[in-house]
Amino acid sequence: MTQNIRNVAIIAHVDHGKTTLVDNLLKQAGAFRANQQVAERAMDRNDLERERGITILAKSTAVDWKGTKINIVDTPGHADFGGEVERILSMVDGAIVLCDAAEGPLPQTKFVLTKALARGLKPIVVINKVDRQDARADEVLNEVFDLFAALGATDEQLDFHTMFASGRQGWADMSMDGPRKDLSPMFDLILSHVPAPQVDVNAPFAMNASILEADNFLGRILTGRVEQGTAKVNMPVRVLRQDGTVVETGRLTKLMTFSGLERVPVDEVQAGDIIAIAGLSDATIPDTIASPEVTEPLPAIPVDPPTLTMTFRINDGPLGGREGKKVTSRQIRDRLFKEIEGNVAIKVKVSEEVDAFEVAGRGELQLGVLIETMRREGFELTIGRPRVLTQVNPETGEKEEPYEEVLIDVDETYSGVVVEKMALRKGMMQDMRPSGGGKVRLTFEIPSRGLIGYHGEFMTDTRGTGMMNRLFIGYRPWAGSIEGRIKGSLISNSDGEAVQYSLFALQERGALFVDPGVKVYVGMILGEHSRENDLDVNPIKEKKLTNIRAAGKDEALLLVPPRRMSLEQAIAYIEEDELVEVTPTAVRLRKRYLDPHERKKHARRSESEAA
């Protein structure tokens, strides 16, 4: 046993304050110099994490408190990145479950808590943001207890320690009327309540790889907890897969532990510590890295399977290759297979379609983040509509599809339209209760495919005030057909640049997606038709000039601002016969078959196959 180390994960629903709390834990433990400038949410170092205000990748840090090293792991709070949470829990001996004092436990709280309880951890519950005006800390604490009981927590786990805190203000206390001075009580509770790692220092060295990163100077860096033995710089090791096969042999050329936000080189580490190593070229997650005498791999946590898949294709449109540097199928293939090395929640396989790949993940957000990352790296892609992954029940032979639990907070005024829309998408209401402040909390169980494309509609229906949280709950019998988008598309029948005169005339036909001066091509989607059918239109037609001057001026052509879609909104919007074209500078919608005659031919073929 290693007495002077504590390993703890901070887990919670998205936006409940994990990363902000870690900021203040680092500051108060002296991880930063007094004059050091530190950005807010210092653990969110990725550009996308900063822009979206969410944690995407799990990260490790460490502080020293009263002579004990506390390794703290900050985990993502969104269900789509659950693979990160599952891996991280294998590295720690305790967990701090953070819960918003106003919102209470939400679906992702349930997800991370399920995983923590299954690992046998005894979580510390922290009711955060108690300084909010709408805080209801006591009610939320009761809801958390009910959640523990519903998830089958043991008596020991139900007897959890509770703290009340404000991560932003930097204090935590055992009671609501405490001194609200600093986070010392939280550090002290971690030392007394989280057990020291139960490890064997004298056994041969072995660790599981839990986090994989690439470094320009050190190459592949693998992070994990040393489960047994002692690691030394340049010691020989071998890498074992879960089936016991040897992947590679090598040496630990670099050995690092964590201190604050930095990785610090060391010569030796003992069992129980969380470390980062370099020097291996093929090791990945969740391989076992061990001394040569170790023959059996360490057990690894199974990761929940993907539920959603998308087709990633080359950009074969008329504008392909003009805006990105990485456009070939080989470059896309290499990038995707590199992604699955470090992201165990994503699966990739070569598609039957030419120059295309099937990429499966947990949800639209996770795959959207991957696409956004690739476009920033200079890739050009076309993306197909998300599809759910089905399975056949081995006992009944029934086709099954993934279902999700959806928790919606909405103003009472809009609850009717939300219930109606969810019913159309095969959603079954499980609960409806007032949540205070004129709001209602609705709970549904719904097929995952029923939610594809609904979020934008939901925000419109609730005037931007609604909150929707979702959690995968398992596979159930196929729910039958679900009505998709009702309206057709306005499709360009010409190549060139869109002009104001034409777009002004097209406004009557529906909502536009493009501005004047934007490059368009045959088969590109310009907007949403006001009717059910697709309509080919000419966006480049200019006004004919004459030599006759009117006494008055031409009327000003005022255009309604176009509807702008984010990448995730565009992916959720398209139908089966449409694609999203993604480049470093643009996101466009287009038909799968650009030529109108080709489109009609494939449409007829699809109708005959359906019949």
N, C-alpha and C positions, 0 to 999 in steps of 0.2 A: 504494500500500500504506500502511496505517495502522499504524505500528510500536508505538504505545503503547496498543493495545487488544487484549484477548484475549476471545473469545466461547466459552464452554464450557457444555455441558449435563451435568447429573448424571442418569444414567438407571440404572434397576435394577428388579428385581421388587418387588412390594408388600411393605412391612415389612422391607426390607433396610437401612434407616437413612439414606435420602437426606436427608430434611428435617432430621433431627437433626444430620447432618454440616454442612448449610448453616448451621444455627444457630451452630455453633462456628466455621465459616469467617468468618461475619459478626463474631462477637465478637472473634476474634483479629486481624482486619484493622482493628479500631477503628471498626466501623460504628456501635457503640452507645457512649453516654457511660458513664463508670465507674459512675455512680450510677443509670443507667437501668434500670427494671424491664422485663424482656422475658419474655414467656410462652414456655413450651416449644413447639417446633415453630412458631416465629414466622411461617414462610412459609404455614402452613395457617391462613389467616384466616377461611375460611368455616366457619359453625357445624357443618355436616354433616361437614366434614373433621376438625374437632376431636373430634366425638362418635364418629366411626367410626375415627379414627386412621389415615386414608388421605389421600393427596393426590388431589384430583379435578380441579383446574384447574392448568394450567401457570402459573408465575409467574416474573418476572424480577427480579433484584436485581444490585447491583454493589458492588465493593470496590476500594480502591486499594492496590496492593502494589508497593513500590519504584518508585513513579512510573508504573506501568502500571495502566490501568483494566481490571479483570476483570469482565466481565458473566457472571453465573452464572444459568442457567435451571434451576429445580427442576421436574421433570416427574412426572406420575402413574405409579404402578407397577402399576396393574391393567389387564389386557388390554381391558376394556370402555372405557377412556379412551385407547385407542391413537391416536385421531385427534389428541389433544393432542400426543402424542409426535412423530408424523409431521410436524406443522407446525413444531414447535419446532426440529427438526434442520436445517431450512432456514435458521435464524438463526445457527447456530454453526459454528465451524471445528474444534472438538474436543469430545470427550465423555469423562466419567469414568464407567466402568461399575463400579457397586458390586455386590459379591456377598457374601452372608452366609457367614462362615467355617465355619458348621455345616451350613446347608441346601444350600449350593452353588448352581450355576446352575439356575434354575427356568424354566418356560415363558415368563414375561414377560421374563426375562433374554434368552432366545433371540429373542423378538420385537423388543425394542429394539435388540439387537445386530445383527440382520438389517438393520434400517433404517439404523443407523449405518454399517455396512460398505458398504451399497449407496450411501450418500452419499459414499463414499471417505474417511470420517473414520478417523483412526488413534487408537483409544481408549486411554486410560490405565486399566488394570485395578486396582481397589482391593479387596482382600480385607478386608471390614469385620467388626467384632464379633469380633476375634481374642481378646478377653478372655473370651469365653464358655467355660464349662467343657467343653462338647462340641465346641469348635472343632477343625477338621481342615484348617488353612490350606493345607498343601502339597498334600493330595489335591484340595481345591477348586480350587487353581491349575491342577493338571493337567486337571481337568474343564473349566475355562474354556478352556484351550488347545485341548482336543479339540473344544469347541463352536465356537471360531473356525475350526478346520480344517474341521469339518463344514459350516459356513456358507459355505465357499469364500473365506475371507479371503486376500488377497494376501500374498506373502512379507513385504512391508513392514508390513502390518497384523498379521501373526503375530509380528513382532518387537516386541511391545508392552511398554511399561514397566509394572512391577508395584509396588504399594505395599501395605503391611499397616497396618491402622488400627483405631482404636476411635473412631467418631464421637461416642459419648456421653462418653467420657473426653477427647476433643479432642486426639488425637495421630495422626500418620501417619509411617511410616518406610519406607525402601527395603528393609529386611530385618527379619526377626522379632526379631533381637537388637539393634535400634537403641535409642537413648536414650529413646524414648517421651515426648518433652518437649512438643511442640506440633504444629501443622499447617503450620509453615514449609516443610518439605520438599515438601508438596503444592503450595503456592503457587509455589515455585521450579520445580517440575516443569511446572506449567501454563505458566509464562513461557517455559521453554526448549523444551518439546515441542509445545505448541499453536501453530500458525502464526498470524501476524497476518492480519487479513482481506485477501484479494486483491481490491482494489476500485480503481475509477477516480474519484479525487476531482474531476477536471476535467470529467467528463461531466455532462449534465443530471441533476438530482435524480430518483431513483426508488427505491421500496421496496415490498416486499410486506407486506400486513397479515397477521400471524400470530396475534394474540390480540385479541379484541374484548371490551371491558368497558363498562358503563353507569355514568355518574357523575351524581349529582343536580345538580351545579353546572356541569360541563363538557360534559355530554351524552355522546355516543359517543366512547370513547377507543380508538384503534387502536395496537397495539404491533407493531413489526417491526424488521428490520435495514435500515439505509440501504445499498443495494447499490451506488449510484453517486452522485456529486455532493455538493452541500451543501444542507441545508435551513435556511431562515431563517423567523423568525416573520412572519406575514402574507403570505408569498409565495404567488402563485397556483399552484394545482395542478389536475390533473384525474384522475379515477378511471377506470381501464380494467378491464373484465372479461377473463377468459381468452380470449374470442373476439375481443377487440380493440374491442368497443363501449364508448363513453364513457357511464359511469353518471351522473356529475355533475361539475361544476366548482366550485371553492371556494377558500378560503384556509386556511392553517395558523394558526388563531387562537391555539393554544397548542402549545408545543414543550417536551417534557420528556425528561430522561435519568434514569437510576436511580442512586441512592446509598444503600447500605444497603437499608432497607425503604421508603424514600421515593422519590417522583417529584419531581425538582427542575426547576423552570422554567429554560429557557435561551433565548438569542436565536438561536443557530446551532449546528448539528451537522454533522459530516462523515461521509462514507461509512465504513462499518465499524462504527459504533456502533449499539447497540440503543436505540431511542427510542419514546416514546409521543406521539401527536399528537391534537389535538381540533380541531373546526371543520367536520367533514364529516358529513352527515346520512344518506347512503345507502351509503357505502363499507362493505364487509364483507370477510370472509375468503374466498378468498385474492386479493382485488383488488390491482392495482398502483396506487399513488399516486405521481404523477410530475409533473414540470414540463410546461407546456402543449406544448412542442416534442417530447416523447416520444410516439411513435405506436404502438409495439409493447409489449404487456404483458410483464412478467418471467415466466419459467417458474415454475410452482408444482408442488409435490409432489402427485401424485394420492393421495387418501385411500382406504384399503380400504373396500369397500362394506359397508352394514349386513347383518346375518345374521338378525335377529330383529325381529318386528313385534308391536305390541299395539294394540288398539282403545281409544281414549280417548273416553268418552261423557259426556253430561250425567248428573247424578244425578236419575233420574226415580222414585226410590223414595218411599215415604210420608213419610220423614223429610227429603227433599230440601229444601234452602233454609233449614233451621233452624240449621245449625252453621257455615255459610260465608257469605262475602259475595259471592263470584264464582261464579255458578252457571249463567250462560247459555252457549250454544254459541258466541256471538260472542266472549265474554271468553276462553273456552278456546282458540278459534281464534287470536285475537290473541297470546295468550301463547305458543302453540306455534310460530307463525311468527316471533315474536321470538327464540325459543330457537335456531332453525336459522340465524339470522344469525351467531351467535357459536360455534355448535357444528356443525362441518362433518361430524361422524360421525353426525348424526341427520337423518333425512328425514321429512317430514310431507306427507300428502295427505288430501283430504276423502274420507271413506268413503262407500260406497253406502248404508250404514245412515243413517237420519235422525239429525241432531245428533251425529255421531260422526266421529272422525279416526283414520287409520292412522298410527301413529308407529313408525318403524323405527330400530333402533340396533344396537350391537355385542353387547349382552347384557342379562341381567336386572338386573344391578347398575346399569348406566348408566341404563336406563329407570326403575329404582326410585328412583334419586337425583333424576331429573327430577320424578317424581310426588311424592316427599317434599318437594322444594323448592316445588312448586305448592301442596301442602296447607298448608304454612307461610305461604304468601302469601294464604291465605284461599279457595282453590278447593275446590269439591266436584266429584268425578268418579266415574264407574264405569269399571273397567278390565277388559278381557277377557283370556282366557288367552293367554300368549305363543305365537306361531307362527313357525316358521322360514320364511325366504324361499327358495324353490326357483328353479331355473333349468333351461332345456332346453339340453342339449349340442348346439351347431349342427352337429357332424359326425355324431354317432350318433343324435340325436333322443331320447336318454334323458333322463328326469327326474333332476335332480341336487339334492342337499341339502348344507348346510354340515356339515363334520366338524371335530372338535376333538381336539387332543392333550391328554390328561389325565394329570397326574403326581400320584400319591397316596402320601403317607407315612403308614403305619399300623402299629400294633403287630402282631406276627406272629399273635397270637391271633385278630385280626379280619380277617386277609387273606382267609381262605376266603369269608366272607360278602360281602366287597367284590367279589371276583372273580365270585362267583355273580350278584350284583345287576347288575354291569356287563355280564355276558354276556346277561342277560335284556333289557338295554337296547341290544343290538347292539354292545356294546363289544368290541374285539379287542385282547387283550393283546399288547404289543410287547416288554416287558421286565419282569423281576422280579429284584430283587437286594437283599441285606441292606444297610441303611444305618447299622448300628451302634446300640447301646443297645436291642437287642431289637425294632428296627423294620425294616420292609420298604418298599422303594420300588417301586411298580408303575407302569408306563406303558401307557396304552391309547390307541387311536384309536376314536372313537365319534361317531355322528351328534349334532349339537347338540341335537336334540329329545329324544334319549335322556337328556340331563342336566336337562331342565326338570323341576323338582320333586324332583330326587334329593338335593340337598344336605342337606335336613332329615333324610331317611331315612338318609343316610350318617353324619351326626353321631350319630343314635340308635344305629345299628349298631356304631359305633366308640366308644360311650360318651363322645363329645365329644373324643376324643384324636386323631382323624384329621385330616390336612391335605390339601386337594384344590386343585390349581392347573390352570388350563385355558388353551388357546391355539388360536385358529382356524387351521386349516391348509389350508383350501381346500374346493372342491366335489367331491363324489363321487357315484356312482350311488345312487339312493334305496334305503334299506336294508329297505324293507317295513314292516309294521305293528309298532309297539312298544306293549306293554301299558302302560296308564296306571294311575291309582289304582284299586285293587281294591275299596275300600269305598265305600258310598253315604253320603248325607247325612241328618242329622236336620233336618227343615224345619218351621218354625213354621206352624201353621194358624190363628193368631189374632194380633190386634193388641193391644198393651198392654205391661205390664212383667212380666218373668220373675219367678216367685216360687219361694222355696226348696222348698216342698212339691212342686211339679211337677218341678223340676230333680232333686230327690232320687230321684223315681220314674224319671226318664229316664236316670239314670246307668247303669242296667242295660242300656240300649239301645246305649250307646257312649260315646266321649269327648266332653265338652262344651267349647264355646268361650266360653260366656257366664256371667256372675255373676248372682245374684239382684238385682233392681232395674234391670236393663238394659232399655232400650226395645227391643221386638221387633215385627215385623210379618209379615203373611202372605208366605211365600216367602223369609224370611230363614233362613240356615243357622245352626243352633244348635250343631251338633256333627257328629262323624263316626259314622255307623252302624256297628255291629259286623258287619253283613252287607253283601252287594254292592248291595242295592237301596236307593233313597231311601225315607224314612219320614216322613210328616206327623205331627207331634205337637203337643200343646197345652202350652206352657210357662207359661201364665198361670192355670191351674186351681188354685184355692185349696182348702184343707181345709174340708169341711163342718162347721159347728159344731152341737153338740146341747146340750140343757139337762141332759144326764146327765153327771155327773162320775165319772171312774174313780178308784179308790182310789190308784193309782199315777200318776206323771207320764207325759206323752207321751214317747216315746223321742226323744232328741236326733237331729235330722236333720243328719248330718255330710256335707258335700259335698266331693268330691275337687276340689282346685284346678283351674280350667279350663285348657285348653291355650291359651297365648297365642302368637299369631303376629306376627312382624314383617311389615312391608309386603311385603318380597321373598318371605318364606315364604308369605304369603297368595296372592300373585300366582302363585307356582309350584304352589300346592296345588290351585287350582280346575280344573274340567273345562270342556269347550267350552260346556256349557249353564249355566255359572255366571259370576258377576261379583264383583269386589272393589269395595265402596263405600268411597271414601276421602273423608274430610272433615277439617277442621282439628283435630277432637277425637276422631275414631274411625276404625277400620278394621273394616268388617263384610264378611261373606260373604253372598251372596244368589243366588237362582236368576235366570237371565236373564228368564224369564217368571214373574212372581210368582203369578199365579192358577193353582191346581192343574189346572183344566180346560184352560187354555191350554197348560200344560206337557205334558199328556198328548197334546193335539192335535199339537203340534210334534214330540213324541217319535215318534208314529206316522208322521208325515210323513217324519222322518229315516230311520226303519226302512225305509219303502217305497222311498225314494230309494237307500238302501244296497243293497237287494235288486235 
